[in-house]
Amino acid sequence: MKYVIVIPDGCADETVESLGGKTPLQAANVPWMDRIAEAGVVGRANHVPPGYTPGSDVANLSLIGYDPTVYFTGRAPLEAAAQGIELGPADWAIRCNLVSIQDQIMKDFTAGHISTEEATELLKSMQESLTEDYLEFVPGVSYRNLLLYRGESKPAPFSRDTRSTPPHDLTDDSVANDFPRGPGSDLLNRLMSESLSLFEKHPVNEKRQAEGKLPATNVWLWGLGQAPDLTPFAELHHGIRGRMITAVDLLRGLAALVGWPRIEVPGATGYLDTDYGAKGQYALEAIRQEEVDLVCVHIEAPDEASHEGRVDEKVKALEAIDHHIVGPLYELLKEMGEFRMLVTPDHPTFIRTKTHSPGFVPFTIAGSDVTPDEAKSYDETVAGKSDLSFEPGFRLMDFFTGS
């Protein structure tokens, strides 16, 4: 049996006036997703447990079959795993965004999609300014970076009660009441404050401003946690051997922790300019391999479009995913024999609010031993009428794999 999962991140939405009262998924031309819906079933799942922040960390953990209330320790440890960083029992990882804040308003949580080279230079300055040898800034990709707290010599002051707000949840809003709080927050707030003065006259920012780009005004620290302990996916699901295709460290880290080797795709950016065709081709090559049972293709573009409030780009992203990824994979699977294919986002991301939301997302599954229901298309409304519902959402994976 071959399995394919396609995750159009943040795809689920509410109706949008400029789309004639349709959701982006309803407005998009997605004939392959609709074909899967007609050949199989449409349902809904809620991947964000009550009391949890609706982020891609919690939601994707649930989507691939792990109960967040048992396994989730924080976002940053997942991204540390993506970089091959081992966290000891006393260590903490902290997500470090480079952001643009103006007049206490979160102007851009990506600092204008700052380049990796620029981010590395800014974080190098932060590291050189530190006197604590147990703190380490680790550059990642663009605005997505890490701060490590090595707690063997000096125990970390953090706990599960330490709270921090994801910067993408503050887009165009005041940050005044959303700085880190709880145990250890004084350290996080001090580092964020120190970065303001350090970055203000930094050559990287002076050059960016001269070119008309947003400066990275400071670091924003959030998503902290310790190393999780995830049971390998194959142990939970009949020995199914998976592979992950993604341009996002969060999903790379999840893959590493559940035992899925990553497939790196040239041109995959984690943004609207990602190479959809290359992702589709690499997925096709992977699923043909005898030693691969499951391929998971994650696409960040719909989520990024929502964060920027660009409904036209969200529709385009969904159409590109359908044409370059869903369609070719579905056609190939039907030729290969027994298969199942799942298309589902992790959480809703509303164009209106530019941020993640809790709640149900639509999914569609077609393939071997899947008895079709009455659905003729794939969207939020059709899913909302279905009797096939998973809350908690992590049980969807058992249904999909037949576990």
C-alpha positions as a printed Julia matrix, in Angstrom:
403×3 Matrix{Float64}:
   0.0    0.0     0.0
   1.25   3.47   -0.94
   0.22   6.54    1.05
   0.44  10.26    0.19
  -0.37  13.2     2.45
  -0.58  16.72    1.0
  -0.68  19.56    3.54
  -1.64  22.99    2.14
  -0.72  24.79    5.37
  -3.35  27.24    6.65
  -5.61  26.49    3.68
  -8.86  26.5     5.69
 -10.53  29.91    5.92
 -13.83  31.73    6.28
 -15.86  33.37    3.54
 -14.31  36.46    1.97
 -16.4   39.3     0.61
 -14.07  40.01   -2.32
 -14.49  36.39   -3.42
 -18.25  36.75   -3.61
 -18.84  35.23   -0.21
 -16.71  32.15   -0.91
 -13.72  30.83    0.97
 -10.39  30.81   -0.91
 -10.71  27.02   -1.24
 -14.18  27.39   -2.78
 -13.02  30.16   -5.1
  -9.92  28.32   -6.29
 -10.0   26.07   -9.34
  -8.95  22.78   -7.72
 -10.35  19.98   -9.93
  -8.01  17.32   -8.54
  -8.95  17.94   -4.93
 -12.59  17.85   -5.98
 -11.96  14.61   -7.88
 -10.47  13.01   -4.78
 -13.47  14.19   -2.77
 -15.89  12.67   -5.3
 -13.96   9.38   -5.39
 -13.62   9.17   -1.62
 -14.78  10.92    1.52
 -14.75  14.41    2.95
 -14.65  15.11    6.68
 -13.26  17.44    9.28
 -10.69  17.31   12.06
  -9.66  19.63   14.87
  -5.9   19.5    15.45
  -5.69  22.14   18.18
  -6.73  20.88   21.65
  -8.52  23.31   24.01
  -6.07  25.6    25.76
  -3.34  25.28   23.11
  -2.21  28.11   20.84
  -3.37  27.37   17.27
   0.02  27.03   15.63
   1.56  24.83   12.97
   3.61  23.12   15.66
   0.66  21.73   17.64
  -1.53  21.23   14.57
   0.97  19.37   12.4
   1.99  17.18   15.32
  -1.67  16.18   15.62
  -2.12  15.84   11.87
   0.58  13.17   11.6
  -0.97  11.27   14.48
   0.53  12.43   17.77
  -1.58  13.69   20.66
  -0.29  17.22   21.45
  -1.45  16.91   25.06
   1.02  14.06   25.46
   3.89  14.91   23.11
   4.03  18.69   22.58
   6.78  20.52   24.48
   7.18  23.65   22.34
   7.88  24.76   18.79
  11.57  25.55   19.04
  12.67  22.01   20.02
  11.09  20.73   16.8
  13.08  23.24   14.77
  16.25  22.36   16.67
  15.74  18.75   15.6
  15.57  19.94   11.99
  19.09  21.29   12.31
  20.38  18.15   13.96
  20.79  19.94   17.29
  20.66  17.58   20.24
  19.07  18.97   23.39
  20.19  17.57   26.73
  17.72  17.0    29.57
  18.51  20.44   31.05
  18.52  22.34   27.73
  15.86  24.58   26.25
  15.36  25.77   22.68
  13.71  29.13   21.98
  12.41  30.35   18.62
  14.06  33.61   17.58
  12.32  35.66   14.91
  13.83  38.75   13.37
  10.94  41.22   13.22
  10.09  44.8    12.29
   8.26  46.72   15.02
   7.33  50.37   14.49
   5.64  52.48   17.17
   4.95  49.31   19.17
   3.09  47.78   16.2
   4.21  44.46   14.68
   4.81  45.75   11.18
   6.3   42.52    9.84
   7.06  39.29   11.7
   9.55  38.35    8.94
  11.52  41.64    8.91
  10.65  41.96    5.24
  11.65  38.35    4.6
  15.2   39.18    5.53
  17.84  37.06    3.83
  19.6   34.25    5.64
  22.94  36.03    5.15
  21.63  39.24    6.73
  20.02  37.36    9.61
  23.28  35.52   10.29
  25.19  38.8    10.56
  22.68  40.29   12.99
  22.68  37.2    15.19
  26.47  37.14   15.15
  26.38  40.61   16.7
  23.91  39.39   19.31
  26.14  36.45   20.18
  29.21  38.64   20.51
  27.37  40.95   22.9
  26.5   38.13   25.31
  28.37  37.49   28.55
  26.51  34.24   29.31
  28.32  31.19   27.91
  25.18  29.04   28.22
  23.28  31.07   25.6
  23.77  30.47   21.89
  22.06  32.12   18.93
  21.75  29.68   16.01
  20.98  31.06   12.54
  18.34  29.21   10.56
  16.63  30.3     7.35
  15.71  33.95    6.83
  13.8   35.28    9.84
  13.42  31.83   11.44
  16.22  31.28   13.95
  16.91  29.78   17.38
  18.31  30.64   20.79
  19.65  27.73   22.83
  19.88  27.69   26.61
  22.35  25.0    27.72
  21.26  24.32   31.28
  23.89  21.88   32.56
  26.03  24.52   34.3
  23.21  26.95   35.12
  19.67  25.54   35.32
  17.23  27.33   33.03
  14.66  29.56   34.75
  11.87  28.53   32.41
   8.93  26.21   33.01
   5.77  25.11   31.25
   4.19  28.26   32.71
   6.5   30.53   30.71
   4.31  32.2    28.08
   5.25  33.88   24.81
   3.18  35.09   21.87
   3.98  34.03   18.29
   4.83  37.21   16.36
   2.69  36.18   13.4
  -0.32  36.39   15.73
   0.44  40.09   16.27
   0.56  41.28   12.66
  -0.56  44.94   12.49
  -1.36  44.87   16.23
   0.26  46.38   19.3
   2.92  44.28   21.0
   2.74  46.25   24.26
   0.88  43.55   26.19
   2.35  40.49   24.52
   5.95  40.32   25.63
   7.11  37.06   27.29
   5.74  36.49   30.77
   6.13  33.96   33.56
   9.24  32.14   34.82
  12.38  33.26   32.99
  10.59  35.97   31.01
  12.9   38.64   32.45
  15.81  37.05   30.56
  13.88  36.84   27.3
  12.66  40.43   27.58
  16.17  41.66   28.39
  17.61  40.03   25.28
  14.81  41.42   23.13
  15.41  44.89   24.55
  19.17  44.69   24.03
  18.69  43.74   20.39
  16.86  47.02   19.74
  19.89  49.19   20.41
  22.28  46.67   18.84
  20.35  46.48   15.56
  19.41  50.16   15.24
  22.68  51.28   13.59
  23.81  47.88   12.38
  25.29  47.92    8.84
  22.79  45.28    7.72
  19.87  47.52    8.64
  21.47  50.67    7.3
  21.9   48.94    3.94
  18.34  47.56    3.99
  16.86  50.98    4.72
  18.97  52.59    2.0
  17.44  50.06   -0.41
  13.92  50.87    0.81
  13.54  47.63    2.76
  12.21  47.13    6.27
  14.88  46.91    8.97
  15.06  44.04   11.45
  14.39  46.14   14.53
  14.89  43.36   17.09
  14.64  39.68   17.94
  11.35  38.24   19.16
  11.72  35.22   21.44
   8.9   32.66   21.73
   7.94  29.0    21.31
  10.39  27.71   23.92
  10.5   24.14   25.13
  12.57  21.06   25.86
  13.26  18.01   23.71
  10.16  15.88   23.02
  10.2   12.08   22.92
   8.17  10.86   19.95
   7.53   7.2    19.22
   8.63   6.44   15.62
   5.75   6.61   13.15
   6.5    3.13   11.82
   6.01   1.63   15.27
   2.54   3.16   15.51
   1.37   2.42   11.96
   2.14  -1.1    10.71
   5.77  -0.37    9.83
   4.88   2.35    7.29
   8.1    4.01    6.09
   7.64   7.72    5.43
   9.46  10.61    3.75
   8.92  14.36    4.23
   9.05  17.13    1.64
   8.93  20.63    3.14
  10.83  23.91    3.17
   9.98  24.68    6.8
  12.22  23.7     9.71
   9.25  22.89   11.92
   8.16  20.07    9.6
  11.75  19.01    9.02
  12.12  18.64   12.77
   8.9   16.68   13.13
  10.06  14.36   10.37
  13.41  13.77   12.08
  11.74  12.99   15.38
   9.24  10.47   13.95
  11.77   8.73   11.72
  10.97  10.17    8.3
  14.04  11.06    6.21
  13.72  14.47    4.55
  13.79  15.07    0.82
  15.28  18.5     0.07
  13.82  20.07   -3.06
  15.72  22.79   -4.97
  13.55  25.87   -5.31
  11.37  25.04   -2.29
  11.32  28.27   -0.27
   8.5   28.03    2.26
   7.0   31.15    0.67
   4.76  32.18   -2.23
   7.61  31.82   -4.73
   8.19  28.15   -3.94
   8.68  25.77   -6.87
   5.44  23.79   -6.79
   6.41  21.76   -9.82
   9.7   20.65   -8.29
   7.92  19.56   -5.11
   5.5   17.51   -7.17
   8.25  15.88   -9.21
  10.33  14.95   -6.18
   7.25  13.49   -4.52
   6.54  11.39   -7.61
  10.1   10.06   -7.62
   9.94   9.25   -3.92
   6.66   7.33   -3.93
   7.92   5.15   -6.79
  10.73   3.82   -4.59
  10.18   0.36   -3.15
  11.52   1.31    0.28
   9.1    4.27    0.59
   5.52   3.61    1.71
   4.39   7.16    2.48
   5.29  10.62    1.2
   4.14  13.75    3.01
   4.27  17.0     1.01
   3.92  20.18    3.07
   3.39  23.55    1.35
   3.61  26.73    3.43
   2.43  29.19    0.77
  -1.32  29.36    1.64
  -0.45  30.15    5.24
   2.01  32.88    4.22
  -0.6   34.43    1.92
  -3.08  34.6     4.8
  -0.5   36.16    7.13
  -0.04  38.9     4.54
  -3.78  39.29    3.92
  -3.34  38.5     0.21
  -6.43  36.56   -0.78
  -5.49  36.52   -4.48
  -2.17  34.87   -3.66
  -3.88  32.31   -1.43
  -6.17  31.29   -4.28
  -3.21  31.07   -6.66
  -1.25  28.95   -4.2
  -4.13  26.49   -3.81
  -4.5   26.21   -7.59
  -0.76  25.6    -7.99
  -0.8   22.9    -5.3
  -3.73  21.2    -7.02
  -2.17  21.34  -10.49
   1.49  20.55   -9.75
   1.25  18.3    -6.69
  -2.18  16.79   -6.0
  -3.05  15.93   -9.6
   0.19  14.21  -10.65
   0.4   12.25   -7.42
  -3.21  11.07   -7.59
  -2.8    9.95  -11.21
   0.37   8.0   -10.38
  -1.09   6.35   -7.29
  -4.05   5.02   -9.27
  -1.59   3.33  -11.64
   0.52   1.77   -8.88
  -2.05  -0.44   -7.18
  -3.33  -0.16   -3.62
  -3.1    3.4    -2.26
  -4.62   6.04   -0.08
  -4.29   9.8    -0.48
  -5.08  12.48    2.1
  -5.34  16.22    1.47
  -5.75  18.41    4.54
  -4.46  21.6     6.13
  -3.28  21.7     9.73
  -5.3   24.67   11.02
  -7.35  27.56    9.62
  -5.54  30.81    8.84
  -7.97  33.61    8.16
  -7.3   36.3     5.58
  -9.36  38.68    7.71
  -7.27  38.33   10.87
  -3.95  37.4     9.19
  -3.36  34.79   11.85
  -3.97  31.18   12.83
  -7.28  30.11   14.29
  -8.42  27.06   16.26
 -11.2   24.92   14.9
 -11.98  22.24   12.37
 -10.27  21.9     9.0
 -11.59  19.95    5.99
  -9.9   16.78    4.78
 -10.5   14.45    1.89
  -9.32  10.85    1.5
  -9.59   8.54   -1.5
  -8.11   5.18   -2.38
  -8.26   1.49   -1.58
 -11.08   0.34    0.72
 -12.42   3.91    1.05
 -16.17   3.82    0.45
 -17.24   7.06   -1.28
 -19.71   9.33    0.46
 -22.0   11.85   -1.21
 -19.45  14.69   -1.42
 -18.78  16.11   -4.88
 -16.24  18.79   -3.94
 -13.66  19.61   -1.29
 -14.2   22.67    0.88
 -15.09  23.85    4.37
 -18.85  23.83    3.83
 -18.96  20.28    2.49
 -16.75  19.1     5.35
 -18.97  20.85    7.89
 -21.95  18.78    6.75
 -20.09  15.48    7.01
 -20.65  12.95    9.77
 -16.98  11.97    9.5
 -15.36  14.05   12.22
 -12.24  13.69   14.36
 -11.84  15.55   17.63
  -9.18  15.07   18.86
  -7.72  15.37   15.39
  -4.73  13.1    15.93
  -7.04  10.11   15.47
  -7.43  11.0    11.78
  -4.07   9.35   11.05
  -5.25   6.01   12.45
  -8.27   6.23   10.13
  -6.1    7.14    7.12
  -3.56   4.36    7.6
  -6.08   1.77    8.72
  -4.41   1.45   12.12
